[in-house]
Amino acid sequence: MIKISIIYASKTGNTHAVAKYMADGMNETKDVEARIFHYSDVDEEFVKESQGIVFGSPTYMAGPTADFYTWLEESGKKLNLEGKMGGVFATEQYIHGGADLTMNSLLIHLLIYGMMVYSGGRAFGKPVIHLGPVEVSPEKEKFEELFKIYGRRFAQQIIKISK
């Protein structure tokens, strides 16, 4: 069984909602168990056993929330991230709100911790998801399929490289 963790920060519930969409997409994949965790309530044992971890944050001041950023800096080593597949996603209040910068900031942390970074890029056609999926509030339901697709693709890539 492939285990995947989704760890997120959420202040208004939007990031939590899209993390659930992503987990739903992952769990549609055979032999995959995906779970979501708010960063303040992580099941460290499950995360350590996970082959993949996706991190998500709302966008504040064109970056991740300060508390999530600090948590990632302090928790990265103890979660044994090295060698695992990593991914990111973000939410924002409006188009061009800085979600790309939020994801780049998170991706840098993943690389520093020795994670392999997932990007489907253009390889799978539309929807093209380079850095990770982005939800633009307040209409999160419009982004449900995008997050499910990313979740399925992420899970399928882990299965592919695990063989």
PyMOL commands that place a pseudoatom at each C-alpha (Angstrom):
pseudoatom trace, name=CA, resn=MET, resi=1, chain=A, elem=C, hetatm=0, pos=[0.000, 0.000, 0.000]
pseudoatom trace, name=CA, resn=ILE, resi=2, chain=A, elem=C, hetatm=0, pos=[1.355, 3.403, -1.024]
pseudoatom trace, name=CA, resn=LYS, resi=3, chain=A, elem=C, hetatm=0, pos=[0.901, 6.060, 1.667]
pseudoatom trace, name=CA, resn=ILE, resi=4, chain=A, elem=C, hetatm=0, pos=[0.644, 9.750, 0.829]
pseudoatom trace, name=CA, resn=SER, resi=5, chain=A, elem=C, hetatm=0, pos=[0.323, 12.632, 3.283]
pseudoatom trace, name=CA, resn=ILE, resi=6, chain=A, elem=C, hetatm=0, pos=[-1.126, 16.035, 2.520]
pseudoatom trace, name=CA, resn=ILE, resi=7, chain=A, elem=C, hetatm=0, pos=[-0.047, 18.632, 5.078]
pseudoatom trace, name=CA, resn=TYR, resi=8, chain=A, elem=C, hetatm=0, pos=[-1.637, 22.059, 4.910]
pseudoatom trace, name=CA, resn=ALA, resi=9, chain=A, elem=C, hetatm=0, pos=[-2.328, 25.335, 6.668]
pseudoatom trace, name=CA, resn=SER, resi=10, chain=A, elem=C, hetatm=0, pos=[-5.806, 26.854, 6.487]
pseudoatom trace, name=CA, resn=LYS, resi=11, chain=A, elem=C, hetatm=0, pos=[-7.288, 29.941, 8.078]
pseudoatom trace, name=CA, resn=THR, resi=12, chain=A, elem=C, hetatm=0, pos=[-10.699, 30.135, 6.383]
pseudoatom trace, name=CA, resn=GLY, resi=13, chain=A, elem=C, hetatm=0, pos=[-11.227, 26.504, 5.358]
pseudoatom trace, name=CA, resn=ASN, resi=14, chain=A, elem=C, hetatm=0, pos=[-10.437, 26.917, 1.640]
pseudoatom trace, name=CA, resn=THR, resi=15, chain=A, elem=C, hetatm=0, pos=[-7.061, 25.180, 1.794]
pseudoatom trace, name=CA, resn=HIS, resi=16, chain=A, elem=C, hetatm=0, pos=[-8.553, 22.375, 3.889]
pseudoatom trace, name=CA, resn=ALA, resi=17, chain=A, elem=C, hetatm=0, pos=[-11.329, 21.881, 1.318]
pseudoatom trace, name=CA, resn=VAL, resi=18, chain=A, elem=C, hetatm=0, pos=[-8.983, 21.590, -1.657]
pseudoatom trace, name=CA, resn=ALA, resi=19, chain=A, elem=C, hetatm=0, pos=[-6.632, 19.300, 0.306]
pseudoatom trace, name=CA, resn=LYS, resi=20, chain=A, elem=C, hetatm=0, pos=[-9.631, 17.001, 0.691]
pseudoatom trace, name=CA, resn=TYR, resi=21, chain=A, elem=C, hetatm=0, pos=[-10.319, 17.169, -3.065]
pseudoatom trace, name=CA, resn=MET, resi=22, chain=A, elem=C, hetatm=0, pos=[-6.702, 16.184, -3.713]
pseudoatom trace, name=CA, resn=ALA, resi=23, chain=A, elem=C, hetatm=0, pos=[-6.870, 13.278, -1.256]
pseudoatom trace, name=CA, resn=ASP, resi=24, chain=A, elem=C, hetatm=0, pos=[-10.072, 12.089, -2.935]
pseudoatom trace, name=CA, resn=GLY, resi=25, chain=A, elem=C, hetatm=0, pos=[-8.228, 11.957, -6.271]
pseudoatom trace, name=CA, resn=MET, resi=26, chain=A, elem=C, hetatm=0, pos=[-5.323, 10.066, -4.721]
pseudoatom trace, name=CA, resn=ASN, resi=27, chain=A, elem=C, hetatm=0, pos=[-7.618, 7.589, -2.978]
pseudoatom trace, name=CA, resn=GLU, resi=28, chain=A, elem=C, hetatm=0, pos=[-9.301, 6.782, -6.311]
pseudoatom trace, name=CA, resn=THR, resi=29, chain=A, elem=C, hetatm=0, pos=[-5.980, 5.194, -7.282]
pseudoatom trace, name=CA, resn=LYS, resi=30, chain=A, elem=C, hetatm=0, pos=[-5.654, 1.479, -6.491]
pseudoatom trace, name=CA, resn=ASP, resi=31, chain=A, elem=C, hetatm=0, pos=[-3.377, 0.586, -3.561]
pseudoatom trace, name=CA, resn=VAL, resi=32, chain=A, elem=C, hetatm=0, pos=[-3.077, 4.201, -2.362]
pseudoatom trace, name=CA, resn=GLU, resi=33, chain=A, elem=C, hetatm=0, pos=[-4.005, 5.549, 1.056]
pseudoatom trace, name=CA, resn=ALA, resi=34, chain=A, elem=C, hetatm=0, pos=[-3.917, 9.338, 1.264]
pseudoatom trace, name=CA, resn=ARG, resi=35, chain=A, elem=C, hetatm=0, pos=[-4.596, 11.301, 4.439]
pseudoatom trace, name=CA, resn=ILE, resi=36, chain=A, elem=C, hetatm=0, pos=[-4.786, 15.025, 5.110]
pseudoatom trace, name=CA, resn=PHE, resi=37, chain=A, elem=C, hetatm=0, pos=[-3.329, 16.751, 8.160]
pseudoatom trace, name=CA, resn=HIS, resi=38, chain=A, elem=C, hetatm=0, pos=[-3.431, 20.317, 9.372]
pseudoatom trace, name=CA, resn=TYR, resi=39, chain=A, elem=C, hetatm=0, pos=[0.190, 21.124, 10.165]
pseudoatom trace, name=CA, resn=SER, resi=40, chain=A, elem=C, hetatm=0, pos=[-0.682, 21.564, 13.855]
pseudoatom trace, name=CA, resn=ASP, resi=41, chain=A, elem=C, hetatm=0, pos=[-2.044, 18.002, 14.077]
pseudoatom trace, name=CA, resn=VAL, resi=42, chain=A, elem=C, hetatm=0, pos=[0.224, 15.772, 11.979]
pseudoatom trace, name=CA, resn=ASP, resi=43, chain=A, elem=C, hetatm=0, pos=[0.362, 11.999, 12.441]
pseudoatom trace, name=CA, resn=GLU, resi=44, chain=A, elem=C, hetatm=0, pos=[4.161, 11.860, 12.365]
pseudoatom trace, name=CA, resn=GLU, resi=45, chain=A, elem=C, hetatm=0, pos=[4.261, 8.066, 12.069]
pseudoatom trace, name=CA, resn=PHE, resi=46, chain=A, elem=C, hetatm=0, pos=[2.018, 8.075, 8.977]
pseudoatom trace, name=CA, resn=VAL, resi=47, chain=A, elem=C, hetatm=0, pos=[4.057, 10.900, 7.422]
pseudoatom trace, name=CA, resn=LYS, resi=48, chain=A, elem=C, hetatm=0, pos=[7.328, 9.057, 8.034]
pseudoatom trace, name=CA, resn=GLU, resi=49, chain=A, elem=C, hetatm=0, pos=[5.842, 5.955, 6.366]
pseudoatom trace, name=CA, resn=SER, resi=50, chain=A, elem=C, hetatm=0, pos=[4.535, 7.971, 3.402]
pseudoatom trace, name=CA, resn=GLN, resi=51, chain=A, elem=C, hetatm=0, pos=[6.218, 7.679, 0.016]
pseudoatom trace, name=CA, resn=GLY, resi=52, chain=A, elem=C, hetatm=0, pos=[4.879, 11.091, -0.969]
pseudoatom trace, name=CA, resn=ILE, resi=53, chain=A, elem=C, hetatm=0, pos=[3.980, 14.306, 0.814]
pseudoatom trace, name=CA, resn=VAL, resi=54, chain=A, elem=C, hetatm=0, pos=[2.170, 17.324, -0.609]
pseudoatom trace, name=CA, resn=PHE, resi=55, chain=A, elem=C, hetatm=0, pos=[2.305, 20.651, 1.234]
pseudoatom trace, name=CA, resn=GLY, resi=56, chain=A, elem=C, hetatm=0, pos=[-0.278, 23.395, 0.797]
pseudoatom trace, name=CA, resn=SER, resi=57, chain=A, elem=C, hetatm=0, pos=[-0.778, 26.898, 2.096]
pseudoatom trace, name=CA, resn=PRO, resi=58, chain=A, elem=C, hetatm=0, pos=[-2.998, 29.901, 1.657]
pseudoatom trace, name=CA, resn=THR, resi=59, chain=A, elem=C, hetatm=0, pos=[-1.196, 32.854, 0.110]
pseudoatom trace, name=CA, resn=TYR, resi=60, chain=A, elem=C, hetatm=0, pos=[-0.459, 35.796, 2.399]
pseudoatom trace, name=CA, resn=MET, resi=61, chain=A, elem=C, hetatm=0, pos=[1.744, 38.668, 1.252]
pseudoatom trace, name=CA, resn=ALA, resi=62, chain=A, elem=C, hetatm=0, pos=[2.725, 36.565, -1.812]
pseudoatom trace, name=CA, resn=GLY, resi=63, chain=A, elem=C, hetatm=0, pos=[4.003, 33.683, 0.309]
pseudoatom trace, name=CA, resn=PRO, resi=64, chain=A, elem=C, hetatm=0, pos=[2.953, 30.856, 2.624]
pseudoatom trace, name=CA, resn=THR, resi=65, chain=A, elem=C, hetatm=0, pos=[1.517, 31.747, 6.006]
pseudoatom trace, name=CA, resn=ALA, resi=66, chain=A, elem=C, hetatm=0, pos=[4.282, 32.655, 8.455]
pseudoatom trace, name=CA, resn=ASP, resi=67, chain=A, elem=C, hetatm=0, pos=[3.262, 29.985, 10.960]
pseudoatom trace, name=CA, resn=PHE, resi=68, chain=A, elem=C, hetatm=0, pos=[3.264, 27.230, 8.316]
pseudoatom trace, name=CA, resn=TYR, resi=69, chain=A, elem=C, hetatm=0, pos=[6.597, 28.407, 6.937]
pseudoatom trace, name=CA, resn=THR, resi=70, chain=A, elem=C, hetatm=0, pos=[8.113, 28.311, 10.429]
pseudoatom trace, name=CA, resn=TRP, resi=71, chain=A, elem=C, hetatm=0, pos=[6.601, 24.883, 11.106]
pseudoatom trace, name=CA, resn=LEU, resi=72, chain=A, elem=C, hetatm=0, pos=[8.089, 23.514, 7.880]
pseudoatom trace, name=CA, resn=GLU, resi=73, chain=A, elem=C, hetatm=0, pos=[11.521, 24.868, 8.787]
pseudoatom trace, name=CA, resn=GLU, resi=74, chain=A, elem=C, hetatm=0, pos=[11.356, 23.329, 12.258]
pseudoatom trace, name=CA, resn=SER, resi=75, chain=A, elem=C, hetatm=0, pos=[9.683, 20.016, 11.358]
pseudoatom trace, name=CA, resn=GLY, resi=76, chain=A, elem=C, hetatm=0, pos=[11.324, 19.091, 8.067]
pseudoatom trace, name=CA, resn=LYS, resi=77, chain=A, elem=C, hetatm=0, pos=[14.226, 17.159, 9.562]
pseudoatom trace, name=CA, resn=LYS, resi=78, chain=A, elem=C, hetatm=0, pos=[12.212, 15.096, 12.024]
pseudoatom trace, name=CA, resn=LEU, resi=79, chain=A, elem=C, hetatm=0, pos=[9.728, 13.987, 9.329]
pseudoatom trace, name=CA, resn=ASN, resi=80, chain=A, elem=C, hetatm=0, pos=[12.418, 12.169, 7.284]
pseudoatom trace, name=CA, resn=LEU, resi=81, chain=A, elem=C, hetatm=0, pos=[11.519, 13.915, 4.022]
pseudoatom trace, name=CA, resn=GLU, resi=82, chain=A, elem=C, hetatm=0, pos=[14.650, 12.986, 2.070]
pseudoatom trace, name=CA, resn=GLY, resi=83, chain=A, elem=C, hetatm=0, pos=[14.077, 10.741, -0.927]
pseudoatom trace, name=CA, resn=LYS, resi=84, chain=A, elem=C, hetatm=0, pos=[10.288, 11.071, -0.847]
pseudoatom trace, name=CA, resn=MET, resi=85, chain=A, elem=C, hetatm=0, pos=[8.159, 12.503, -3.653]
pseudoatom trace, name=CA, resn=GLY, resi=86, chain=A, elem=C, hetatm=0, pos=[7.056, 16.027, -2.805]
pseudoatom trace, name=CA, resn=GLY, resi=87, chain=A, elem=C, hetatm=0, pos=[4.451, 18.360, -4.195]
pseudoatom trace, name=CA, resn=VAL, resi=88, chain=A, elem=C, hetatm=0, pos=[2.833, 21.680, -3.374]
pseudoatom trace, name=CA, resn=PHE, resi=89, chain=A, elem=C, hetatm=0, pos=[-0.410, 23.595, -3.824]
pseudoatom trace, name=CA, resn=ALA, resi=90, chain=A, elem=C, hetatm=0, pos=[-1.751, 26.988, -2.847]
pseudoatom trace, name=CA, resn=THR, resi=91, chain=A, elem=C, hetatm=0, pos=[-4.916, 28.982, -2.441]
pseudoatom trace, name=CA, resn=GLU, resi=92, chain=A, elem=C, hetatm=0, pos=[-5.351, 32.695, -3.028]
pseudoatom trace, name=CA, resn=GLN, resi=93, chain=A, elem=C, hetatm=0, pos=[-8.107, 35.294, -2.861]
pseudoatom trace, name=CA, resn=TYR, resi=94, chain=A, elem=C, hetatm=0, pos=[-7.726, 36.592, -6.411]
pseudoatom trace, name=CA, resn=ILE, resi=95, chain=A, elem=C, hetatm=0, pos=[-5.914, 35.873, -9.677]
pseudoatom trace, name=CA, resn=HIS, resi=96, chain=A, elem=C, hetatm=0, pos=[-2.279, 36.989, -9.514]
pseudoatom trace, name=CA, resn=GLY, resi=97, chain=A, elem=C, hetatm=0, pos=[-2.443, 36.970, -5.723]
pseudoatom trace, name=CA, resn=GLY, resi=98, chain=A, elem=C, hetatm=0, pos=[1.008, 35.388, -5.435]
pseudoatom trace, name=CA, resn=ALA, resi=99, chain=A, elem=C, hetatm=0, pos=[0.213, 31.664, -5.325]
pseudoatom trace, name=CA, resn=ASP, resi=100, chain=A, elem=C, hetatm=0, pos=[3.114, 30.958, -7.694]
pseudoatom trace, name=CA, resn=LEU, resi=101, chain=A, elem=C, hetatm=0, pos=[5.485, 32.610, -5.225]
pseudoatom trace, name=CA, resn=THR, resi=102, chain=A, elem=C, hetatm=0, pos=[3.928, 30.648, -2.368]
pseudoatom trace, name=CA, resn=MET, resi=103, chain=A, elem=C, hetatm=0, pos=[4.529, 27.377, -4.210]
pseudoatom trace, name=CA, resn=ASN, resi=104, chain=A, elem=C, hetatm=0, pos=[8.089, 28.335, -5.196]
pseudoatom trace, name=CA, resn=SER, resi=105, chain=A, elem=C, hetatm=0, pos=[8.864, 29.094, -1.564]
pseudoatom trace, name=CA, resn=LEU, resi=106, chain=A, elem=C, hetatm=0, pos=[7.540, 25.695, -0.482]
pseudoatom trace, name=CA, resn=LEU, resi=107, chain=A, elem=C, hetatm=0, pos=[9.332, 23.898, -3.335]
pseudoatom trace, name=CA, resn=ILE, resi=108, chain=A, elem=C, hetatm=0, pos=[12.669, 25.353, -2.238]
pseudoatom trace, name=CA, resn=HIS, resi=109, chain=A, elem=C, hetatm=0, pos=[12.148, 23.821, 1.210]
pseudoatom trace, name=CA, resn=LEU, resi=110, chain=A, elem=C, hetatm=0, pos=[11.346, 20.446, -0.328]
pseudoatom trace, name=CA, resn=LEU, resi=111, chain=A, elem=C, hetatm=0, pos=[14.517, 20.524, -2.407]
pseudoatom trace, name=CA, resn=ILE, resi=112, chain=A, elem=C, hetatm=0, pos=[16.649, 21.542, 0.569]
pseudoatom trace, name=CA, resn=TYR, resi=113, chain=A, elem=C, hetatm=0, pos=[15.241, 18.589, 2.523]
pseudoatom trace, name=CA, resn=GLY, resi=114, chain=A, elem=C, hetatm=0, pos=[16.222, 16.225, -0.313]
pseudoatom trace, name=CA, resn=MET, resi=115, chain=A, elem=C, hetatm=0, pos=[12.782, 15.480, -1.689]
pseudoatom trace, name=CA, resn=MET, resi=116, chain=A, elem=C, hetatm=0, pos=[12.075, 14.611, -5.310]
pseudoatom trace, name=CA, resn=VAL, resi=117, chain=A, elem=C, hetatm=0, pos=[9.688, 17.242, -6.650]
pseudoatom trace, name=CA, resn=TYR, resi=118, chain=A, elem=C, hetatm=0, pos=[6.687, 16.224, -8.735]
pseudoatom trace, name=CA, resn=SER, resi=119, chain=A, elem=C, hetatm=0, pos=[5.544, 18.198, -11.751]
pseudoatom trace, name=CA, resn=GLY, resi=120, chain=A, elem=C, hetatm=0, pos=[3.385, 16.788, -14.485]
pseudoatom trace, name=CA, resn=GLY, resi=121, chain=A, elem=C, hetatm=0, pos=[4.146, 19.871, -16.530]
pseudoatom trace, name=CA, resn=ARG, resi=122, chain=A, elem=C, hetatm=0, pos=[2.712, 19.462, -20.010]
pseudoatom trace, name=CA, resn=ALA, resi=123, chain=A, elem=C, hetatm=0, pos=[3.373, 15.708, -20.149]
pseudoatom trace, name=CA, resn=PHE, resi=124, chain=A, elem=C, hetatm=0, pos=[-0.219, 14.736, -19.372]
pseudoatom trace, name=CA, resn=GLY, resi=125, chain=A, elem=C, hetatm=0, pos=[-1.954, 17.406, -21.427]
pseudoatom trace, name=CA, resn=LYS, resi=126, chain=A, elem=C, hetatm=0, pos=[-4.695, 19.585, -20.064]
pseudoatom trace, name=CA, resn=PRO, resi=127, chain=A, elem=C, hetatm=0, pos=[-5.007, 20.664, -17.423]
pseudoatom trace, name=CA, resn=VAL, resi=128, chain=A, elem=C, hetatm=0, pos=[-1.349, 21.655, -17.429]
pseudoatom trace, name=CA, resn=ILE, resi=129, chain=A, elem=C, hetatm=0, pos=[-0.105, 21.781, -13.833]
pseudoatom trace, name=CA, resn=HIS, resi=130, chain=A, elem=C, hetatm=0, pos=[3.493, 22.997, -13.623]
pseudoatom trace, name=CA, resn=LEU, resi=131, chain=A, elem=C, hetatm=0, pos=[4.246, 23.851, -9.991]
pseudoatom trace, name=CA, resn=GLY, resi=132, chain=A, elem=C, hetatm=0, pos=[1.048, 22.603, -8.403]
pseudoatom trace, name=CA, resn=PRO, resi=133, chain=A, elem=C, hetatm=0, pos=[-2.665, 23.352, -8.472]
pseudoatom trace, name=CA, resn=VAL, resi=134, chain=A, elem=C, hetatm=0, pos=[-4.027, 26.711, -7.313]
pseudoatom trace, name=CA, resn=GLU, resi=135, chain=A, elem=C, hetatm=0, pos=[-7.501, 27.508, -5.996]
pseudoatom trace, name=CA, resn=VAL, resi=136, chain=A, elem=C, hetatm=0, pos=[-8.779, 31.065, -6.392]
pseudoatom trace, name=CA, resn=SER, resi=137, chain=A, elem=C, hetatm=0, pos=[-11.455, 31.957, -3.813]
pseudoatom trace, name=CA, resn=PRO, resi=138, chain=A, elem=C, hetatm=0, pos=[-14.332, 32.233, -3.280]
pseudoatom trace, name=CA, resn=GLU, resi=139, chain=A, elem=C, hetatm=0, pos=[-15.429, 29.555, -5.752]
pseudoatom trace, name=CA, resn=LYS, resi=140, chain=A, elem=C, hetatm=0, pos=[-13.444, 26.536, -4.548]
pseudoatom trace, name=CA, resn=GLU, resi=141, chain=A, elem=C, hetatm=0, pos=[-15.948, 24.089, -6.044]
pseudoatom trace, name=CA, resn=LYS, resi=142, chain=A, elem=C, hetatm=0, pos=[-14.824, 25.183, -9.525]
pseudoatom trace, name=CA, resn=PHE, resi=143, chain=A, elem=C, hetatm=0, pos=[-11.357, 23.819, -8.705]
pseudoatom trace, name=CA, resn=GLU, resi=144, chain=A, elem=C, hetatm=0, pos=[-12.421, 20.421, -7.346]
pseudoatom trace, name=CA, resn=GLU, resi=145, chain=A, elem=C, hetatm=0, pos=[-11.623, 18.489, -10.534]
pseudoatom trace, name=CA, resn=LEU, resi=146, chain=A, elem=C, hetatm=0, pos=[-8.228, 20.204, -10.923]
pseudoatom trace, name=CA, resn=PHE, resi=147, chain=A, elem=C, hetatm=0, pos=[-7.175, 19.085, -7.444]
pseudoatom trace, name=CA, resn=LYS, resi=148, chain=A, elem=C, hetatm=0, pos=[-8.507, 15.561, -7.982]
pseudoatom trace, name=CA, resn=ILE, resi=149, chain=A, elem=C, hetatm=0, pos=[-6.568, 15.287, -11.253]
pseudoatom trace, name=CA, resn=TYR, resi=150, chain=A, elem=C, hetatm=0, pos=[-3.363, 16.458, -9.576]
pseudoatom trace, name=CA, resn=GLY, resi=151, chain=A, elem=C, hetatm=0, pos=[-3.955, 13.957, -6.762]
pseudoatom trace, name=CA, resn=ARG, resi=152, chain=A, elem=C, hetatm=0, pos=[-4.415, 11.062, -9.195]
pseudoatom trace, name=CA, resn=ARG, resi=153, chain=A, elem=C, hetatm=0, pos=[-1.343, 12.066, -11.223]
pseudoatom trace, name=CA, resn=PHE, resi=154, chain=A, elem=C, hetatm=0, pos=[0.802, 12.430, -8.097]
pseudoatom trace, name=CA, resn=ALA, resi=155, chain=A, elem=C, hetatm=0, pos=[-0.276, 8.997, -6.823]
pseudoatom trace, name=CA, resn=GLN, resi=156, chain=A, elem=C, hetatm=0, pos=[0.286, 7.371, -10.222]
pseudoatom trace, name=CA, resn=GLN, resi=157, chain=A, elem=C, hetatm=0, pos=[3.802, 8.823, -10.412]
pseudoatom trace, name=CA, resn=ILE, resi=158, chain=A, elem=C, hetatm=0, pos=[4.705, 7.367, -7.020]
pseudoatom trace, name=CA, resn=ILE, resi=159, chain=A, elem=C, hetatm=0, pos=[3.421, 3.964, -8.127]
pseudoatom trace, name=CA, resn=LYS, resi=160, chain=A, elem=C, hetatm=0, pos=[5.425, 4.261, -11.345]
pseudoatom trace, name=CA, resn=ILE, resi=161, chain=A, elem=C, hetatm=0, pos=[8.733, 5.015, -9.626]
pseudoatom trace, name=CA, resn=SER, resi=162, chain=A, elem=C, hetatm=0, pos=[8.109, 2.457, -6.864]
pseudoatom trace, name=CA, resn=LYS, resi=163, chain=A, elem=C, hetatm=0, pos=[8.204, -0.477, -9.294]
for i in range(1, 163): cmd.bond("trace and resi %d" % i, "trace and resi %d" % (i + 1))
show_as sticks, trace
zoom trace
